[in-house]
Amino acid sequence: MHKLNVLVFGPHSFLLTLNELGAYLKFNLSQSNKALSKCTLNDSSVLICHQDYINDRKNLEILSVSKCIKILATNKNEKKTTIFDGIISLPSSVEEVNKIVEISAAKKQFIINSSITIKDYSLDKNEKKLVKNNISVILTEKEIQLLELFLYNKKPISKSIILSLVWNYSKDADTHTVETHIYRLRKKILDNFSDEQFILNNKRGYYL
């Protein structure tokens, strides 16, 4: 299994402790006691940042825009924030450090795989939620399947093909079923986002 590459920022004593545990860590460890930078973080998949580094507002700003997996190492009673994907409570065992890194990475990857960008919207498949400008609407499983079908097909899709792919020609479904679901989905988008151009159609079928 491929090991994660983890960059650690912190004071010398913290870096020294992790370095001594290096043989027992389940990830590749690189260390730095220099200042945080956007370029450095962009080259890293996982970051462990010591509490001392987030006392600086500039570092917090850099962390907030970084897309890497961010883990906070702290001896304070910190609650998980939106900036960090996980927290290592200090002092901590090597088993706990390995566990937090693995869980944080797995959760982050799950979120990435479950999030889809559609036009100017974000579709969260886990929560079945379509979001734009802090406004959201809950979708049904069929509505999500319809959106994915339209998204990954660049050409208009006919009602019969939609029926085949989404409903598998179910006995209780016909082209009217397709029309009804698309009508309801369009209405949700219009009512919540005032968007009349989200799902389009022509003689050949429906498309985004």
N, CA, C and O of each residue as an XYZ file, in Angstrom:
832
protein
N       0.844     -1.202      0.000
C       0.000      0.000      0.000
C       0.875      1.247      0.000
O       1.869      1.315      0.723
N       0.502      2.234     -0.815
C       1.283      3.463     -0.932
C       1.227      4.259      0.367
O       0.150      4.492      0.915
N       2.404      4.678      0.859
C       2.464      5.462      2.083
C       2.168      6.931      1.797
O       2.558      7.467      0.760
N       1.478      7.564      2.723
C       1.224      8.990      2.610
C       2.502      9.776      2.881
O       3.321      9.384      3.712
N       2.660     10.882      2.175
C       3.765     11.794      2.436
C       3.255     12.901      3.355
O       2.366     13.667      2.984
N       3.824     12.977      4.556
C       3.339     13.916      5.567
C       4.429     14.935      5.906
O       5.551     14.574      6.260
N       4.073     16.208      5.790
C       4.978     17.293      6.152
C       4.592     17.801      7.528
O       3.413     18.019      7.805
N       5.579     17.991      8.392
C       5.318     18.424      9.763
C       5.970     19.780     10.008
O       7.158     19.966      9.745
N       5.182     20.719     10.512
C       5.674     22.031     10.914
C       5.560     22.148     12.427
O       4.520     21.818     12.998
N       6.629     22.619     13.087
C       6.558     22.787     14.521
C       7.897     23.143     15.118
O       8.896     23.204     14.400
N       7.941     23.382     16.419
C       9.206     23.702     17.096
C      10.148     22.503     17.081
O       9.738     21.367     16.839
N      11.427     22.789     17.348
C      12.456     21.766     17.246
C      12.163     20.542     18.116
O      12.371     19.411     17.675
N      11.690     20.749     19.328
C      11.426     19.625     20.236
C      10.350     18.699     19.675
O      10.446     17.479     19.808
N       9.327     19.277     19.049
C       8.237     18.488     18.458
C       8.753     17.685     17.266
O       8.436     16.505     17.118
N       9.544     18.331     16.426
C      10.109     17.653     15.261
C      11.048     16.528     15.687
O      11.070     15.465     15.068
N      11.813     16.762     16.733
C      12.758     15.758     17.225
C      12.015     14.526     17.733
O      12.445     13.399     17.485
N      10.909     14.727     18.438
C      10.122     13.615     18.963
C       9.567     12.751     17.831
O       9.654     11.524     17.879
N       9.002     13.394     16.822
C       8.453     12.648     15.693
C       9.554     11.925     14.924
O       9.359     10.807     14.448
N      10.697     12.566     14.809
C      11.811     11.944     14.099
C      12.260     10.669     14.803
O      12.616      9.691     14.146
N      12.247     10.670     16.128
C      12.635      9.489     16.902
C      11.633      8.352     16.726
O      11.978      7.180     16.882
N      10.395      8.705     16.401
C       9.346      7.702     16.193
C       9.260      7.258     14.734
O       8.427      6.423     14.383
N      10.115      7.814     13.896
C      10.037      7.604     12.449
C       9.892      6.161     12.010
O       9.131      5.874     11.086
N      10.594      5.259     12.643
C      10.567      3.848     12.243
C       9.212      3.200     12.517
O       8.890      2.161     11.940
N       8.420      3.811     13.397
C       7.134      3.226     13.774
C       5.944      3.926     13.107
O       4.798      3.510     13.271
N       6.225      4.971     12.371
C       5.149      5.703     11.708
C       4.766      5.020     10.405
O       5.627      4.473      9.715
N       3.487      5.045     10.061
C       3.003      4.376      8.859
C       2.941      5.316      7.661
O       2.236      5.047      6.689
N       3.678      6.411      7.736
C       3.712      7.369      6.631
C       5.136      7.898      6.465
O       5.965      7.793      7.369
N       5.396      8.462      5.298
C       6.695      9.077      5.027
C       6.717     10.463      5.651
O       5.834     11.283      5.400
N       7.736     10.717      6.467
C       7.790     11.943      7.248
C       8.849     12.904      6.723
O      10.002     12.525      6.517
N       8.443     14.147      6.510
C       9.402     15.221      6.232
C       9.083     16.356      7.192
O       7.928     16.538      7.577
N      10.088     17.114      7.578
C       9.917     18.089      8.650
C      10.414     19.462      8.246
O      11.262     19.609      7.365
N       9.857     20.477      8.923
C      10.293     21.842      8.688
C      10.018     22.685      9.921
O       8.960     22.579     10.541
N      10.995     23.530     10.270
C      10.772     24.498     11.347
C      10.785     25.908     10.776
O      10.949     26.889     11.501
N      10.606     25.991      9.445
C      10.576     27.279      8.767
C       9.139     27.819      8.748
O       8.215     27.200      9.274
N       8.988     28.975      8.134
C       7.661     29.583      8.051
C       6.782     28.824      7.062
O       7.262     28.283      6.066
N       5.492     28.797      7.357
C       4.546     28.195      6.428
C       4.486     29.019      5.142
O       4.619     30.242      5.173
N       4.287     28.344      4.022
C       4.140     29.046      2.750
C       3.158     28.285      1.870
O       3.028     27.066      1.989
N       2.472     28.993      0.997
C       1.500     28.378      0.102
C       2.164     27.366     -0.814
O       1.608     26.300     -1.078
N       3.354     27.700     -1.301
C       4.064     26.819     -2.229
C       4.409     25.496     -1.563
O       4.243     24.431     -2.158
N       4.891     25.565     -0.324
C       5.269     24.350      0.401
C       4.064     23.457      0.632
O       4.143     22.242      0.449
N       2.945     24.055      1.033
C       1.742     23.269      1.321
C       1.137     22.676      0.062
O       0.585     21.577      0.096
N       1.233     23.386     -1.031
C       0.683     22.875     -2.290
C       1.411     21.634     -2.767
O       0.861     20.847     -3.536
N       2.648     21.453     -2.317
C       3.441     20.287     -2.706
C       3.241     19.115     -1.757
O       3.831     18.053     -1.958
N       2.418     19.290     -0.723
C       2.235     18.258      0.293
C       0.805     17.749      0.279
O      -0.133     18.513      0.052
N       0.641     16.451      0.524
C      -0.709     15.884      0.576
C      -1.283     15.943      1.984
O      -2.492     16.091      2.163
N      -0.399     15.826      2.998
C      -0.845     15.879      4.396
C       0.094     16.782      5.187
O       1.312     16.737      5.011
N      -0.481     17.593      6.049
C       0.312     18.474      6.908
C      -0.066     18.255      8.369
O      -1.247     18.236      8.717
N       0.947     18.089      9.223
C       0.736     18.128     10.665
C       1.338     19.433     11.153
O       2.537     19.672     11.009
N       0.499     20.265     11.727
C       0.939     21.589     12.160
C       0.832     21.710     13.675
O      -0.227     21.455     14.248
N       1.920     22.095     14.317
C       1.917     22.266     15.768
C       1.135     23.510     16.155
O       1.076     24.481     15.400
N       0.538     23.473     17.333
C      -0.257     24.575     17.869
C       0.469     25.921     17.776
O      -0.155     26.942     17.488
N       1.781     25.927     18.018
C       2.542     27.177     18.020
C       2.416     27.940     16.707
O       2.516     29.167     16.682
N       2.194     27.201     15.607
C       2.183     27.837     14.295
C       0.849     28.499     13.958
O       0.795     29.341     13.062
N      -0.218     28.138     14.650
C      -1.511     28.747     14.310
C      -1.813     29.966     15.163
O      -2.866     30.586     15.018
N      -0.880     30.312     16.062
C      -1.041     31.546     16.819
C      -0.797     32.760     15.942
O      -1.203     33.873     16.279
N      -0.133     32.543     14.814
C       0.154     33.597     13.848
C      -0.999     33.665     12.841
O      -1.275     32.679     12.158
N      -1.669     34.804     12.741
C      -2.819     34.957     11.849
C      -2.437     34.699     10.397
O      -3.234     34.152      9.635
N      -1.232     35.085     10.011
C      -0.789     34.862      8.638
C      -0.751     33.373      8.319
O      -1.150     32.959      7.230
N      -0.273     32.567      9.262
C      -0.237     31.116      9.057
C      -1.644     30.542      8.930
O      -1.887     29.651      8.115
N      -2.567     31.054      9.739
C      -3.961     30.590      9.667
C      -4.567     30.893      8.298
O      -5.302     30.075      7.745
N      -4.265     32.043      7.767
C      -4.779     32.424      6.449
C      -4.247     31.487      5.370
O      -4.985     31.080      4.473
N      -2.955     31.146      5.462
C      -2.345     30.232      4.499
C      -2.978     28.847      4.609
O      -3.270     28.207      3.599
N      -3.187     28.392      5.842
C      -3.789     27.084      6.066
C      -5.226     27.030      5.547
O      -5.655     26.006      5.015
N      -5.957     28.110      5.699
C      -7.378     28.114      5.343
C      -7.601     27.949      3.841
O      -8.655     27.467      3.427
N      -6.628     28.340      3.022
C      -6.799     28.225      1.567
C      -6.087     27.003      0.984
O      -6.215     26.710     -0.205
N      -5.338     26.297      1.829
C      -4.631     25.111      1.345
C      -5.587     23.937      1.198
O      -6.469     23.742      2.035
N      -5.413     23.157      0.137
C      -6.280     22.004     -0.122
C      -5.711     20.705      0.442
O      -6.334     19.651      0.315
N      -4.538     20.772      1.060
C      -3.958     19.545      1.608
C      -4.727     19.124      2.862
O      -5.490     19.911      3.422
N      -4.523     17.890      3.295
C      -5.135     17.388      4.525
C      -4.374     17.993      5.692
O      -3.158     17.831      5.792
N      -5.080     18.690      6.576
C      -4.424     19.435      7.652
C      -4.788     18.848      9.016
O      -5.962     18.664      9.335
N      -3.763     18.559      9.809
C      -3.953     17.990     11.147
C      -3.257     18.887     12.166
O      -2.094     19.253     11.998
N      -3.974     19.231     13.206
C      -3.426     20.087     14.257
C      -2.908     19.235     15.411
O      -3.621     18.369     15.918
N      -1.665     19.483     15.825
C      -1.090     18.824     17.003
C      -1.085     19.841     18.143
O      -0.426     20.876     18.052
N      -1.822     19.544     19.219
C      -1.980     20.531     20.285
C      -2.123     19.876     21.650
O      -2.600     18.747     21.766
N      -1.702     20.599     22.675
C      -1.890     20.127     24.052
C      -3.043     20.886     24.705
O      -3.280     20.763     25.907
N      -3.755     21.669     23.899
C      -4.915     22.396     24.392
C      -6.181     21.613     24.085
O      -6.181     20.704     23.255
N      -7.244     21.974     24.755
C      -8.532     21.302     24.547
C      -9.229     21.911     23.332
O     -10.232     22.616     23.446
N      -8.658     21.612     22.165
C      -9.179     22.182     20.931
C     -10.280     21.299     20.342
O     -10.176     20.072     20.345
N     -11.313     21.928     19.847
C     -12.333     21.208     19.100
C     -11.980     21.301     17.622
O     -11.358     22.267     17.182
N     -12.375     20.310     16.877
C     -12.090     20.299     15.444
C     -12.738     21.503     14.774
O     -13.910     21.802     15.002
N     -11.951     22.192     13.938
C     -12.460     23.346     13.219
C     -12.578     23.005     11.741
O     -12.147     21.944     11.291
N     -13.175     23.936     10.999
C     -13.310     23.709      9.561
C     -11.965     23.764      8.856
O     -11.836     23.265      7.737
N     -10.965     24.357      9.485
C      -9.640     24.450      8.865
C      -8.929     23.111      8.904
O      -8.265     22.729      7.941
N      -9.067     22.389     10.025
C      -8.324     21.148     10.209
C      -9.210     19.917     10.004
O     -10.388     19.904     10.362
N      -8.603     18.884      9.415
C      -9.311     17.631      9.153
C      -9.181     16.651     10.318
O      -9.915     15.666     10.387
N      -8.249     16.920     11.230
C      -8.053     16.043     12.377
C      -7.224     16.738     13.438
O      -6.561     17.737     13.160
N      -7.261     16.210     14.665
C      -6.504     16.786     15.775
C      -5.753     15.685     16.515
O      -6.330     14.662     16.884
N      -4.460     15.910     16.726
C      -3.638     15.019     17.550
C      -3.468     15.685     18.907
O      -2.888     16.767     19.000
N      -3.968     15.047     19.957
C      -3.847     15.601     21.302
C      -2.484     15.230     21.881
O      -2.131     14.054     21.959
N      -1.725     16.245     22.284
C      -0.391     16.023     22.851
C      -0.458     15.967     24.365
O      -1.228     16.713     24.969
N       0.347     15.083     25.010
C       1.212     14.069     24.373
C       0.373     12.938     23.778
O      -0.743     12.669     24.224
N       0.933     12.286     22.763
C       0.184     11.243     22.060
C       1.086     10.057     21.766
O       2.303     10.200     21.656
N       0.477      8.881     21.638
C       1.228      7.672     21.314
C       1.425      7.565     19.813
O       0.711      8.207     19.043
N       2.387      6.760     19.397
C       2.633      6.567     17.968
C       1.416      5.922     17.296
O       1.110      6.203     16.138
N       0.730      5.052     18.044
C      -0.470      4.420     17.494
C      -1.549      5.455     17.205
O      -2.234      5.380     16.185
N      -1.699      6.427     18.112
C      -2.716      7.460     17.936
C      -2.362      8.383     16.768
O      -3.242      8.787     16.009
N      -1.082      8.715     16.624
C      -0.644      9.569     15.510
C      -0.941      8.876     14.181
O      -1.490      9.486     13.263
N      -0.573      7.596     14.087
C      -0.853      6.839     12.859
C      -2.347      6.791     12.565
O      -2.775      6.953     11.422
N      -3.130      6.567     13.609
C      -4.587      6.452     13.457
C      -5.198      7.755     12.954
O      -6.011      7.739     12.030
N      -4.811      8.889     13.555
C      -5.369     10.182     13.171
C      -5.015     10.523     11.729
O      -5.858     11.023     10.985
N      -3.773     10.258     11.331
C      -3.348     10.549      9.958
C      -4.140      9.707      8.969
O      -4.625     10.228      7.964
N      -4.278      8.419      9.237
C      -4.991      7.521      8.329
C      -6.476      7.876      8.227
O      -7.033      7.910      7.130
N      -7.116      8.139      9.369
C      -8.541      8.469      9.375
C      -8.800      9.799      8.675
O      -9.743      9.919      7.893
N      -7.964     10.795      8.956
C      -8.132     12.116      8.342
C      -7.992     12.037      6.833
O      -8.756     12.660      6.095
N      -7.001     11.261      6.373
C      -6.785     11.109      4.935
C      -7.949     10.381      4.278
O      -8.380     10.749      3.185
N      -8.457      9.349      4.943
C      -9.577      8.571      4.394
C     -10.844      9.416      4.310
O     -11.564      9.358      3.313
N     -11.121     10.201      5.353
C     -12.308     11.054      5.355
C     -12.231     12.114      4.266
O     -13.216     12.395      3.583
N     -11.047     12.697      4.116
C     -10.862     13.730      3.098
C     -11.090     13.160      1.703
O     -11.740     13.789      0.868
N     -10.557     11.975      1.455
C     -10.709     11.355      0.141
C     -12.168     10.997     -0.116
O     -12.655     11.116     -1.241
N     -12.856     10.564      0.922
C     -14.278     10.231      0.792
C     -15.090     11.461      0.400
O     -15.981     11.387     -0.447
N     -14.774     12.585      1.023
C     -15.467     13.837      0.723
C     -15.194     14.273     -0.709
O     -16.105     14.699     -1.419
N     -13.921     14.165     -1.136
C     -13.550     14.546     -2.499
C     -14.304     13.704     -3.512
O     -14.827     14.226     -4.496
N     -14.360     12.400     -3.271
C     -15.032     11.493     -4.207
C     -16.543     11.717     -4.234
O     -17.210     11.367     -5.208
N     -17.075     12.298     -3.166
C     -18.519     12.469     -3.063
C     -18.983     13.869     -3.460
O     -20.180     14.159     -3.434
N     -18.045     14.731     -3.824
C     -18.381     16.096     -4.189
C     -18.211     16.300     -5.690
O     -17.167     15.976     -6.255
N     -19.242     16.838     -6.327
C     -19.228     17.036     -7.776
C     -19.556     18.492     -8.089
O     -20.474     19.067     -7.504
N     -18.813     19.077     -9.003
C     -19.101     20.435     -9.453
C     -19.964     20.372    -10.710
O     -19.589     19.743    -11.700
N     -21.112     21.024    -10.662
C     -22.021     21.080    -11.804
C     -22.316     22.543    -12.095
O     -22.992     23.219    -11.320
N     -21.801     23.022    -13.219
C     -21.909     24.450    -13.546
C     -21.353     25.257    -12.377
O     -20.199     25.069    -11.993
N     -22.157     26.150    -11.809
C     -21.700     26.964    -10.666
C     -22.145     26.371     -9.337
O     -22.104     27.044     -8.307
N     -22.567     25.122     -9.359
C     -23.097     24.468     -8.160
C     -22.135     23.391     -7.656
O     -21.276     22.898     -8.387
N     -22.312     23.054     -6.395
C     -21.580     21.935     -5.807
C     -22.593     20.897     -5.334
O     -23.519     21.213     -4.586
N     -22.407     19.666     -5.776
C     -23.309     18.589     -5.387
C     -22.623     17.683     -4.380
O     -21.626     17.031     -4.692
N     -23.165     17.647     -3.171
C     -22.668     16.767     -2.122
C     -23.521     15.502     -2.139
O     -24.668     15.512     -1.694
N     -22.955     14.419     -2.654
C     -23.717     13.180     -2.792
C     -23.982     12.522     -1.444
O     -24.958     11.784     -1.305
N     -23.138     12.773     -0.451
C     -23.358     12.189      0.868
C     -24.610     12.773      1.518
O     -25.456     12.043      2.035
N     -24.711     14.091      1.482
C     -25.846     14.761      2.112
C     -26.997     14.974      1.135
O     -28.049     15.497      1.503
N     -26.784     14.560     -0.123
C     -27.808     14.731     -1.171
C     -28.234     16.196     -1.250
O     -29.420     16.523     -1.220
N     -27.230     17.064     -1.350
C     -27.482     18.492     -1.277
C     -26.785     19.216     -2.433
O     -25.605     18.995     -2.704
N     -27.546     20.084     -3.106
C     -27.001     20.938     -4.160
C     -26.829     22.333     -3.573
O     -27.761     22.886     -2.989
N     -25.620     22.906     -3.730
C     -25.287     24.159     -3.045
C     -24.744     25.198     -4.021
O     -23.994     24.879     -4.944
N     -25.140     26.443     -3.794
C     -24.589     27.579     -4.532
C     -24.769     28.839     -3.695
O     -25.870     29.139     -3.234
N     -23.666     29.577     -3.503
C     -23.715     30.843     -2.749
C     -24.393     30.685     -1.392
O     -25.235     31.493     -1.001
N     -24.004     29.621     -0.680
C     -24.521     29.345      0.671
C     -26.017     29.027      0.710
O     -26.618     28.991      1.783
N     -26.608     28.800     -0.449
C     -27.997     28.350     -0.522
C     -27.976     26.882     -0.939
O     -27.205     26.504     -1.821
N     -28.806     26.057     -0.322
C     -28.784     24.630     -0.637
C     -30.193     24.082     -0.783
O     -31.160     24.642     -0.266
N     -30.281     22.971     -1.501
C     -31.558     22.285     -1.669
C     -31.289     20.777     -1.610
O     -30.294     20.297     -2.153
N     -32.171     20.048     -0.956
C     -32.027     18.600     -0.835
C     -32.587     17.919     -2.077
O     -33.676     18.254     -2.543
N     -31.833     16.960     -2.608
C     -32.253     16.233     -3.796
C     -32.562     14.777     -3.458
O     -32.063     14.241     -2.469
N     -33.379     14.152     -4.278
C     -33.646     12.726     -4.131
C     -32.550     11.935     -4.841
O     -31.756     12.493     -5.597
N     -32.521     10.641     -4.589
C     -31.528      9.782     -5.231
C     -31.692      9.802     -6.758
O     -30.696      9.842     -7.480
N     -32.908      9.775     -7.248
C     -33.165      9.811     -8.692
C     -32.717     11.137     -9.301
O     -32.176     11.170    -10.406
N     -32.945     12.223     -8.576
C     -32.525     13.536     -9.069
C     -31.009     13.627     -9.189
O     -30.486     14.230    -10.126
N     -30.315     13.027     -8.240
C     -28.851     12.989     -8.307
C     -28.395     12.150     -9.494
O     -27.462     12.525    -10.204
N     -29.052     11.019     -9.707
C     -28.709     10.169    -10.854
C     -28.933     10.909    -12.173
O     -28.138     10.775    -13.103
N     -29.997     11.678    -12.254
C     -30.272     12.460    -13.451
C     -29.168     13.486    -13.697
O     -28.678     13.628    -14.818
N     -28.787     14.193    -12.648
C     -27.749     15.219    -12.791
C     -26.420     14.614    -13.219
O     -25.730     15.167    -14.074
N     -26.059     13.477    -12.626
C     -24.810     12.819    -13.015
C     -24.865     12.353    -14.471
O     -23.877     12.439    -15.200
N     -26.017     11.867    -14.874
C     -26.189     11.412    -16.256
C     -26.004     12.575    -17.230
O     -25.310     12.444    -18.239
N     -26.624     13.705    -16.923
C     -26.492     14.885    -17.780
C     -25.056     15.419    -17.763
O     -24.532     15.846    -18.791
N     -24.433     15.389    -16.591
C     -23.088     15.949    -16.434
C     -22.060     15.200    -17.275
O     -21.210     15.809    -17.925
N     -22.150     13.873    -17.255
C     -21.121     13.068    -17.919
C     -21.455     12.749    -19.378
O     -20.719     12.021    -20.044
N     -22.552     13.290    -19.861
C     -22.887     13.158    -21.285
C     -22.995     14.560    -21.872
O     -23.854     15.343    -21.469
N     -22.142     14.865    -22.801
C     -22.081     16.224    -23.340
C     -23.214     16.516    -24.325
O     -23.515     17.678    -24.597
N     -23.831     15.483    -24.853
C     -24.899     15.675    -25.826
C     -26.265     15.501    -25.152
O     -26.360     14.853    -24.110
N     -27.326     16.078    -25.741
C     -28.680     15.886    -25.191
C     -29.043     14.407    -25.125
O     -28.665     13.628    -26.000
N     -29.791     14.018    -24.067
C     -30.155     12.622    -23.853
C     -31.676     12.493    -23.954
O     -32.417     13.235    -23.309
N     -32.123     11.554    -24.761
C     -33.560     11.369    -24.986
C     -34.239     10.766    -23.753
O     -33.585     10.182    -22.888
N     -35.556     10.920    -23.694
C     -36.330     10.374    -22.574
C     -36.186      8.858    -22.483
O     -36.101      8.302    -21.388
N     -36.160      8.198    -23.628
C     -36.081      6.731    -23.617
C     -34.744      6.249    -23.071
O     -34.684      5.245    -22.362
N     -33.679      6.961    -23.400
C     -32.353      6.588    -22.886
C     -32.274      6.865    -21.392
O     -31.722      6.066    -20.635
N     -32.822      7.991    -20.972
C     -32.868      8.311    -19.534
C     -33.628      7.231    -18.789
O     -33.196      6.766    -17.734
N     -34.759      6.837    -19.342
C     -35.580      5.788    -18.734
C     -34.794      4.494    -18.595
O     -34.892      3.808    -17.578
N     -34.024      4.165    -19.605
C     -33.233      2.941    -19.604
C     -32.117      2.989    -18.564
O     -31.897      2.019    -17.838
N     -31.412      4.120    -18.495
C     -30.233      4.221    -17.631
C     -30.572      4.493    -16.167
O     -29.894      3.989    -15.272
N     -31.602      5.274    -15.922
C     -31.935      5.652    -14.539
C     -32.967      4.714    -13.925
O     -32.866      4.359    -12.751
N     -33.961      4.313    -14.718
C     -35.035      3.462    -14.183
C     -34.924      2.002    -14.646
O     -35.692      1.147    -14.205
N     -33.983      1.731    -15.518
C     -33.789      0.361    -16.027
C     -35.079     -0.254    -16.575
O     -35.349     -1.442    -16.404
N     -35.864      0.599    -17.239
C     -37.134      0.167    -17.821
C     -38.037     -0.523    -16.798
O     -38.656     -1.548    -17.082
N     -38.094      0.060    -15.613
C     -38.966     -0.486    -14.578
C     -40.407     -0.545    -15.078
O     -40.835      0.311    -15.852
N     -41.152     -1.553    -14.637
C     -42.526     -1.748    -15.093
C     -43.424     -0.561    -14.760
O     -44.381     -0.268    -15.476
N     -43.092      0.125    -13.647
C     -43.942      1.229    -13.235
C     -43.413      2.580    -13.717
O     -43.812      3.626    -13.204
N     -42.514      2.554    -14.703
C     -41.944      3.795    -15.217
C     -42.147      3.904    -16.721
O     -42.091      2.915    -17.451
N     -42.385      5.135    -17.160
C     -42.471      5.404    -18.597
C     -41.897      6.802    -18.827
O     -41.387      7.420    -17.892
N     -41.973      7.304    -20.059
C     -41.377      8.607    -20.341
C     -42.044      9.723    -19.540
O     -41.433     10.762    -19.289
N     -43.295      9.507    -19.140
C     -43.967     10.493    -18.288
C     -43.266     10.590    -16.932
O     -43.206     11.662    -16.330
N     -42.738      9.461    -16.461
C     -41.980      9.447    -15.207
C     -40.757     10.345    -15.322
O     -40.447     11.105    -14.404
N     -40.065     10.255    -16.451
C     -38.893     11.092    -16.695
C     -39.291     12.559    -16.680
O     -38.652     13.372    -16.013
N     -40.335     12.897    -17.407
C     -40.803     14.279    -17.495
C     -41.157     14.831    -16.113
O     -40.818     15.966    -15.779
N     -41.847     14.005    -15.314
C     -42.275     14.443    -13.980
C     -41.076     14.727    -13.079
O     -41.046     15.744    -12.385
N     -40.089     13.833    -13.087
C     -38.915     14.015    -12.235
C     -38.109     15.239    -12.654
O     -37.631     15.992    -11.805
N     -37.958     15.439    -13.954
C     -37.199     16.595    -14.428
C     -37.957     17.886    -14.128
O     -37.344     18.900    -13.793
N     -39.269     17.857    -14.244
C     -40.086     19.028    -13.903
C     -39.887     19.400    -12.427
O     -39.695     20.570    -12.097
N     -39.935     18.407    -11.555
C     -39.772     18.658    -10.120
C     -38.377     19.167     -9.798
O     -38.204     20.043     -8.951
N     -37.386     18.611    -10.481
C     -36.013     19.042    -10.252
C     -35.819     20.483    -10.726
O     -35.206     21.294    -10.032
N     -36.341     20.792    -11.904
C     -36.258     22.160    -12.414
C     -36.943     23.141    -11.457
O     -36.439     24.238    -11.216
N     -38.086     22.737    -10.919
C     -38.825     23.607     -9.998
C     -38.018     23.878     -8.726
O     -38.022     24.997     -8.213
N     -37.328     22.853     -8.222
C     -36.481     23.043     -7.039
C     -35.389     24.077     -7.325
O     -35.122     24.962     -6.513
N     -34.768     23.944     -8.491
C     -33.689     24.856     -8.862
C     -34.228     26.269     -9.037
O     -33.612     27.236     -8.591
N     -35.373     26.381     -9.682
C     -35.959     27.694     -9.913
C     -36.393     28.350     -8.605
O     -36.129     29.532     -8.385
N     -37.055     27.588     -7.739
C     -37.557     28.136     -6.479
C     -36.439     28.565     -5.539
O     -36.573     29.548     -4.811
N     -35.338     27.826     -5.557
C     -34.258     28.101     -4.607
C     -33.142     28.974     -5.170
O     -32.513     29.730     -4.429
N     -32.894     28.876     -6.471
C     -31.763     29.598     -7.062
C     -32.178     30.566     -8.176
O     -31.337     31.275     -8.728
N     -33.464     30.595     -8.504
C     -33.971     31.451     -9.587
C     -33.211     31.214    -10.892
O     -32.921     32.150    -11.637
N     -32.901     29.961    -11.150
C     -32.119     29.586    -12.334
C     -33.027     28.823    -13.313
O     -33.423     27.685    -13.058
N     -33.340     29.471    -14.422
C     -34.202     28.842    -15.428
C     -33.413     28.101    -16.497
O     -33.992     27.451    -17.368
N     -32.066     28.202    -16.426
C     -31.230     27.625    -17.471
C     -30.390     26.444    -16.975
O     -29.406     26.072    -17.614
N     -30.769     25.862    -15.854
C     -29.953     24.782    -15.277
C     -30.056     23.506    -16.105
O     -29.041     22.961    -16.540
N     -31.269     23.033    -16.321
C     -31.491     21.860    -17.180
C     -32.183     22.349    -18.450
O     -33.273     22.919    -18.392
N     -31.546     22.125    -19.590
C     -32.079     22.577    -20.872
C     -32.571     21.380    -21.677
O     -32.270     20.233    -21.347
N     -33.312     21.650    -22.710
C     -33.748     20.561    -23.587
C     -34.000     21.086    -24.999
O     -34.299     22.262    -25.208
N     -33.870     20.185    -25.944
C     -34.223     20.478    -27.331
C     -34.883     19.229    -27.915
O     -35.297     18.347    -27.162
N     -34.985     19.140    -29.219
C     -35.664     18.009    -29.849
C     -34.972     16.674    -29.571
O     -35.608     15.620    -29.594
N     -33.663     16.730    -29.310
C     -32.910     15.483    -29.089
C     -32.940     15.024    -27.624
O     -32.637     13.866    -27.336
N     -33.300     15.911    -26.708
C     -33.389     15.494    -25.314
C     -32.958     16.553    -24.327
O     -32.936     17.744    -24.636
N     -32.614     16.101    -23.132
C     -32.247     16.991    -22.026
C     -30.732     17.067    -21.891
O     -30.014     16.126    -22.228
N     -30.253     18.228    -21.382
C     -28.813     18.408    -21.165
C     -28.594     19.575    -20.211
O     -29.517     20.330    -19.907
N     -27.350     19.707    -19.743
C     -26.998     20.821    -18.859
C     -26.338     21.933    -19.660
O     -25.967     22.963    -19.098
